[in-house]
Each structure stands twice: as structure tokens, then as C-alpha cells.
């Protein structure tokens, strides 16, 4: 796949700046929690990277609404500006469970909310903890 920003509608493409070195498409429009690119789409709000993927790669991807069973994962070795990159070449469509597994592998020592954990906090009653 080698999509182009020019293939997107003007109202989307004018909010994207291409970084020539990394190949990332940096979203300059609005953002939601944790700085994720957000925009108006189809009568509601949606993540901009889901919209670009939907328009340029796979129109079957559900863009907005509850009950997403599939996620778009920013592939670390392709993407330098996560989560602001909306380049579909830097995204991989994966099941929700796989996306969660990848998150935990990428952030060892963190819980599901991203908070740092310590062995002392997670040790069972019969486990000795070295100080």
C-alpha cells in the first residue's frame, strides 16, 4: 500500500503535515484524550487515523461507534510519532485482544491504565520481596 495525502478529502488533508524523514503524517487538527487525533466524521466524532485507514485502505473498518472488535495498531518500527500519525502505512489492523497483548509487551512494569507497578505491589502473600 502506498497511499497519498492527496487521495484524502481536502477537509482532512489540510490538517496533515508529512514528515519526510519518518514518513509519518502528523495530525494538526483536534485531539482527544492522550493526544489522539480526533475529528468530526459521519455525524459524530472519530479518531482521525481510523478515518484515513477507512478511506485509503479498507472501507469495511468501522470508523466510529461502540463495539469495535478490531483495532488499528501503530507499528513501532514504522511509526515515530505515535499517536499523532495518521499514515495508514504505519497502521496494522488487529483484533482488540492482540492490541492489548502488544500494549503489555511494549510497556512491561505497567498496569492496564499505564501506571507503573512494582513487584512489591503485586507479590502474593507467600512470595518474598527483595528490598
N, C-alpha and C positions, 0 to 999 in steps of 0.2 A: 504494500500500500504506500503510496506517496501522495498524500493529499496536499492541497494548497489552500492557503488562507483565502485566496481569490475565489475559491469554489463555494465559500460561505456567503450568506446574505450580508449585505452591507452593514446592517444594524449590529451584526455580530463581529464581522471582520474589522470594523473600525475600532473595536475595543481590544484588539490583539496586536502585540508587538512581537515580531520574530527575533529571537536571539540567534544570530548566525553561527556562533561558536558551538552552542549546545543543541541547536535545532528545536529548542523549546519555543512554544507560542505562549507568551506571557499575557495573562488576562489583566486588563487595566480597568475593567468595569467593576461593578459592585461585588461585594463578598459577603459571605455568611459566616457562621461560627468557624473558628480556627482558620480564617482567611481563605476559605474555599470559594472559588469563583461562582457567582450566583447571578441569575438573570431572569427576566420575565419570559415565559415561553408557554404558548398554547393555553392562555387564560390563567396562568399561575406562575409560581416560582420554580426554578430548576437549576441544578448545577450546570455551569457552562460547559464543562468537559463532557458531560453526558449528552448535551445538545450537539456539540461538534462531532462526537463519535456517531451519534444517531444520523446526522446529516451526511457525513462523509464516508462512513464505513458500513453501518448496519441499521437500517430503518426499523428492524424488529425490536431493538433495545427500548425498553420502557424508560422514558425520559423523566417523568415525574409521577408523583402519587405514591401512596403507601404500598408496601408489599413487594418491593424489589427483591427478586430472588437471585439476581446477578449484579455483580459489582464491576466497576472499572478500576483496575489497579494500576497506579503509576509504577512502571517498571523501573527500578532503581538505576540499573546500568544504562538506561536510555534517557532518563529524565533528571535534570539538575534542579529544576525549580518547582518541585512538588510543594504544595498542592496547586500552585497558580498556573501550571502548564495545562493548556487545553489541546495540545497536539495529539490527535488520535494515534499517531505512530508511536507515541510514548505510553499508550494505554493498552491493557490487556483485559479482555472480558473474562471474568472468572466467577464461579459460584460464590455466594456470600460466605459459606464456610471456609473456602480456600482463602478468601481475602482476610478473614480473621486469623487463620493459621499463619499467613505471611506476615501479618502485623506482629504477632507474638514472636515469630522467629527474628524479625528485624529489630525488636525492642526488648531484648532479654532484660529481666530485672524490673519489668513494668507490669502493672496490672491492666485490666481491660479498659480502664479510664485513662491510661497513660501515666499514672502516678508511679514513682519509683518505689520498689518494695525492697525490704531487707530480709535476709534469711531469718533473723530473729523474729520478725513479724509473722512468718509463715511456717515456722517449725512446729511440729506436732508436740504433744505433751511428753512423749517418750524420746524425743530427739534432743541431743545435746547441741548447744550452740556455742561455737568458739567465739571468744570476745576479742 
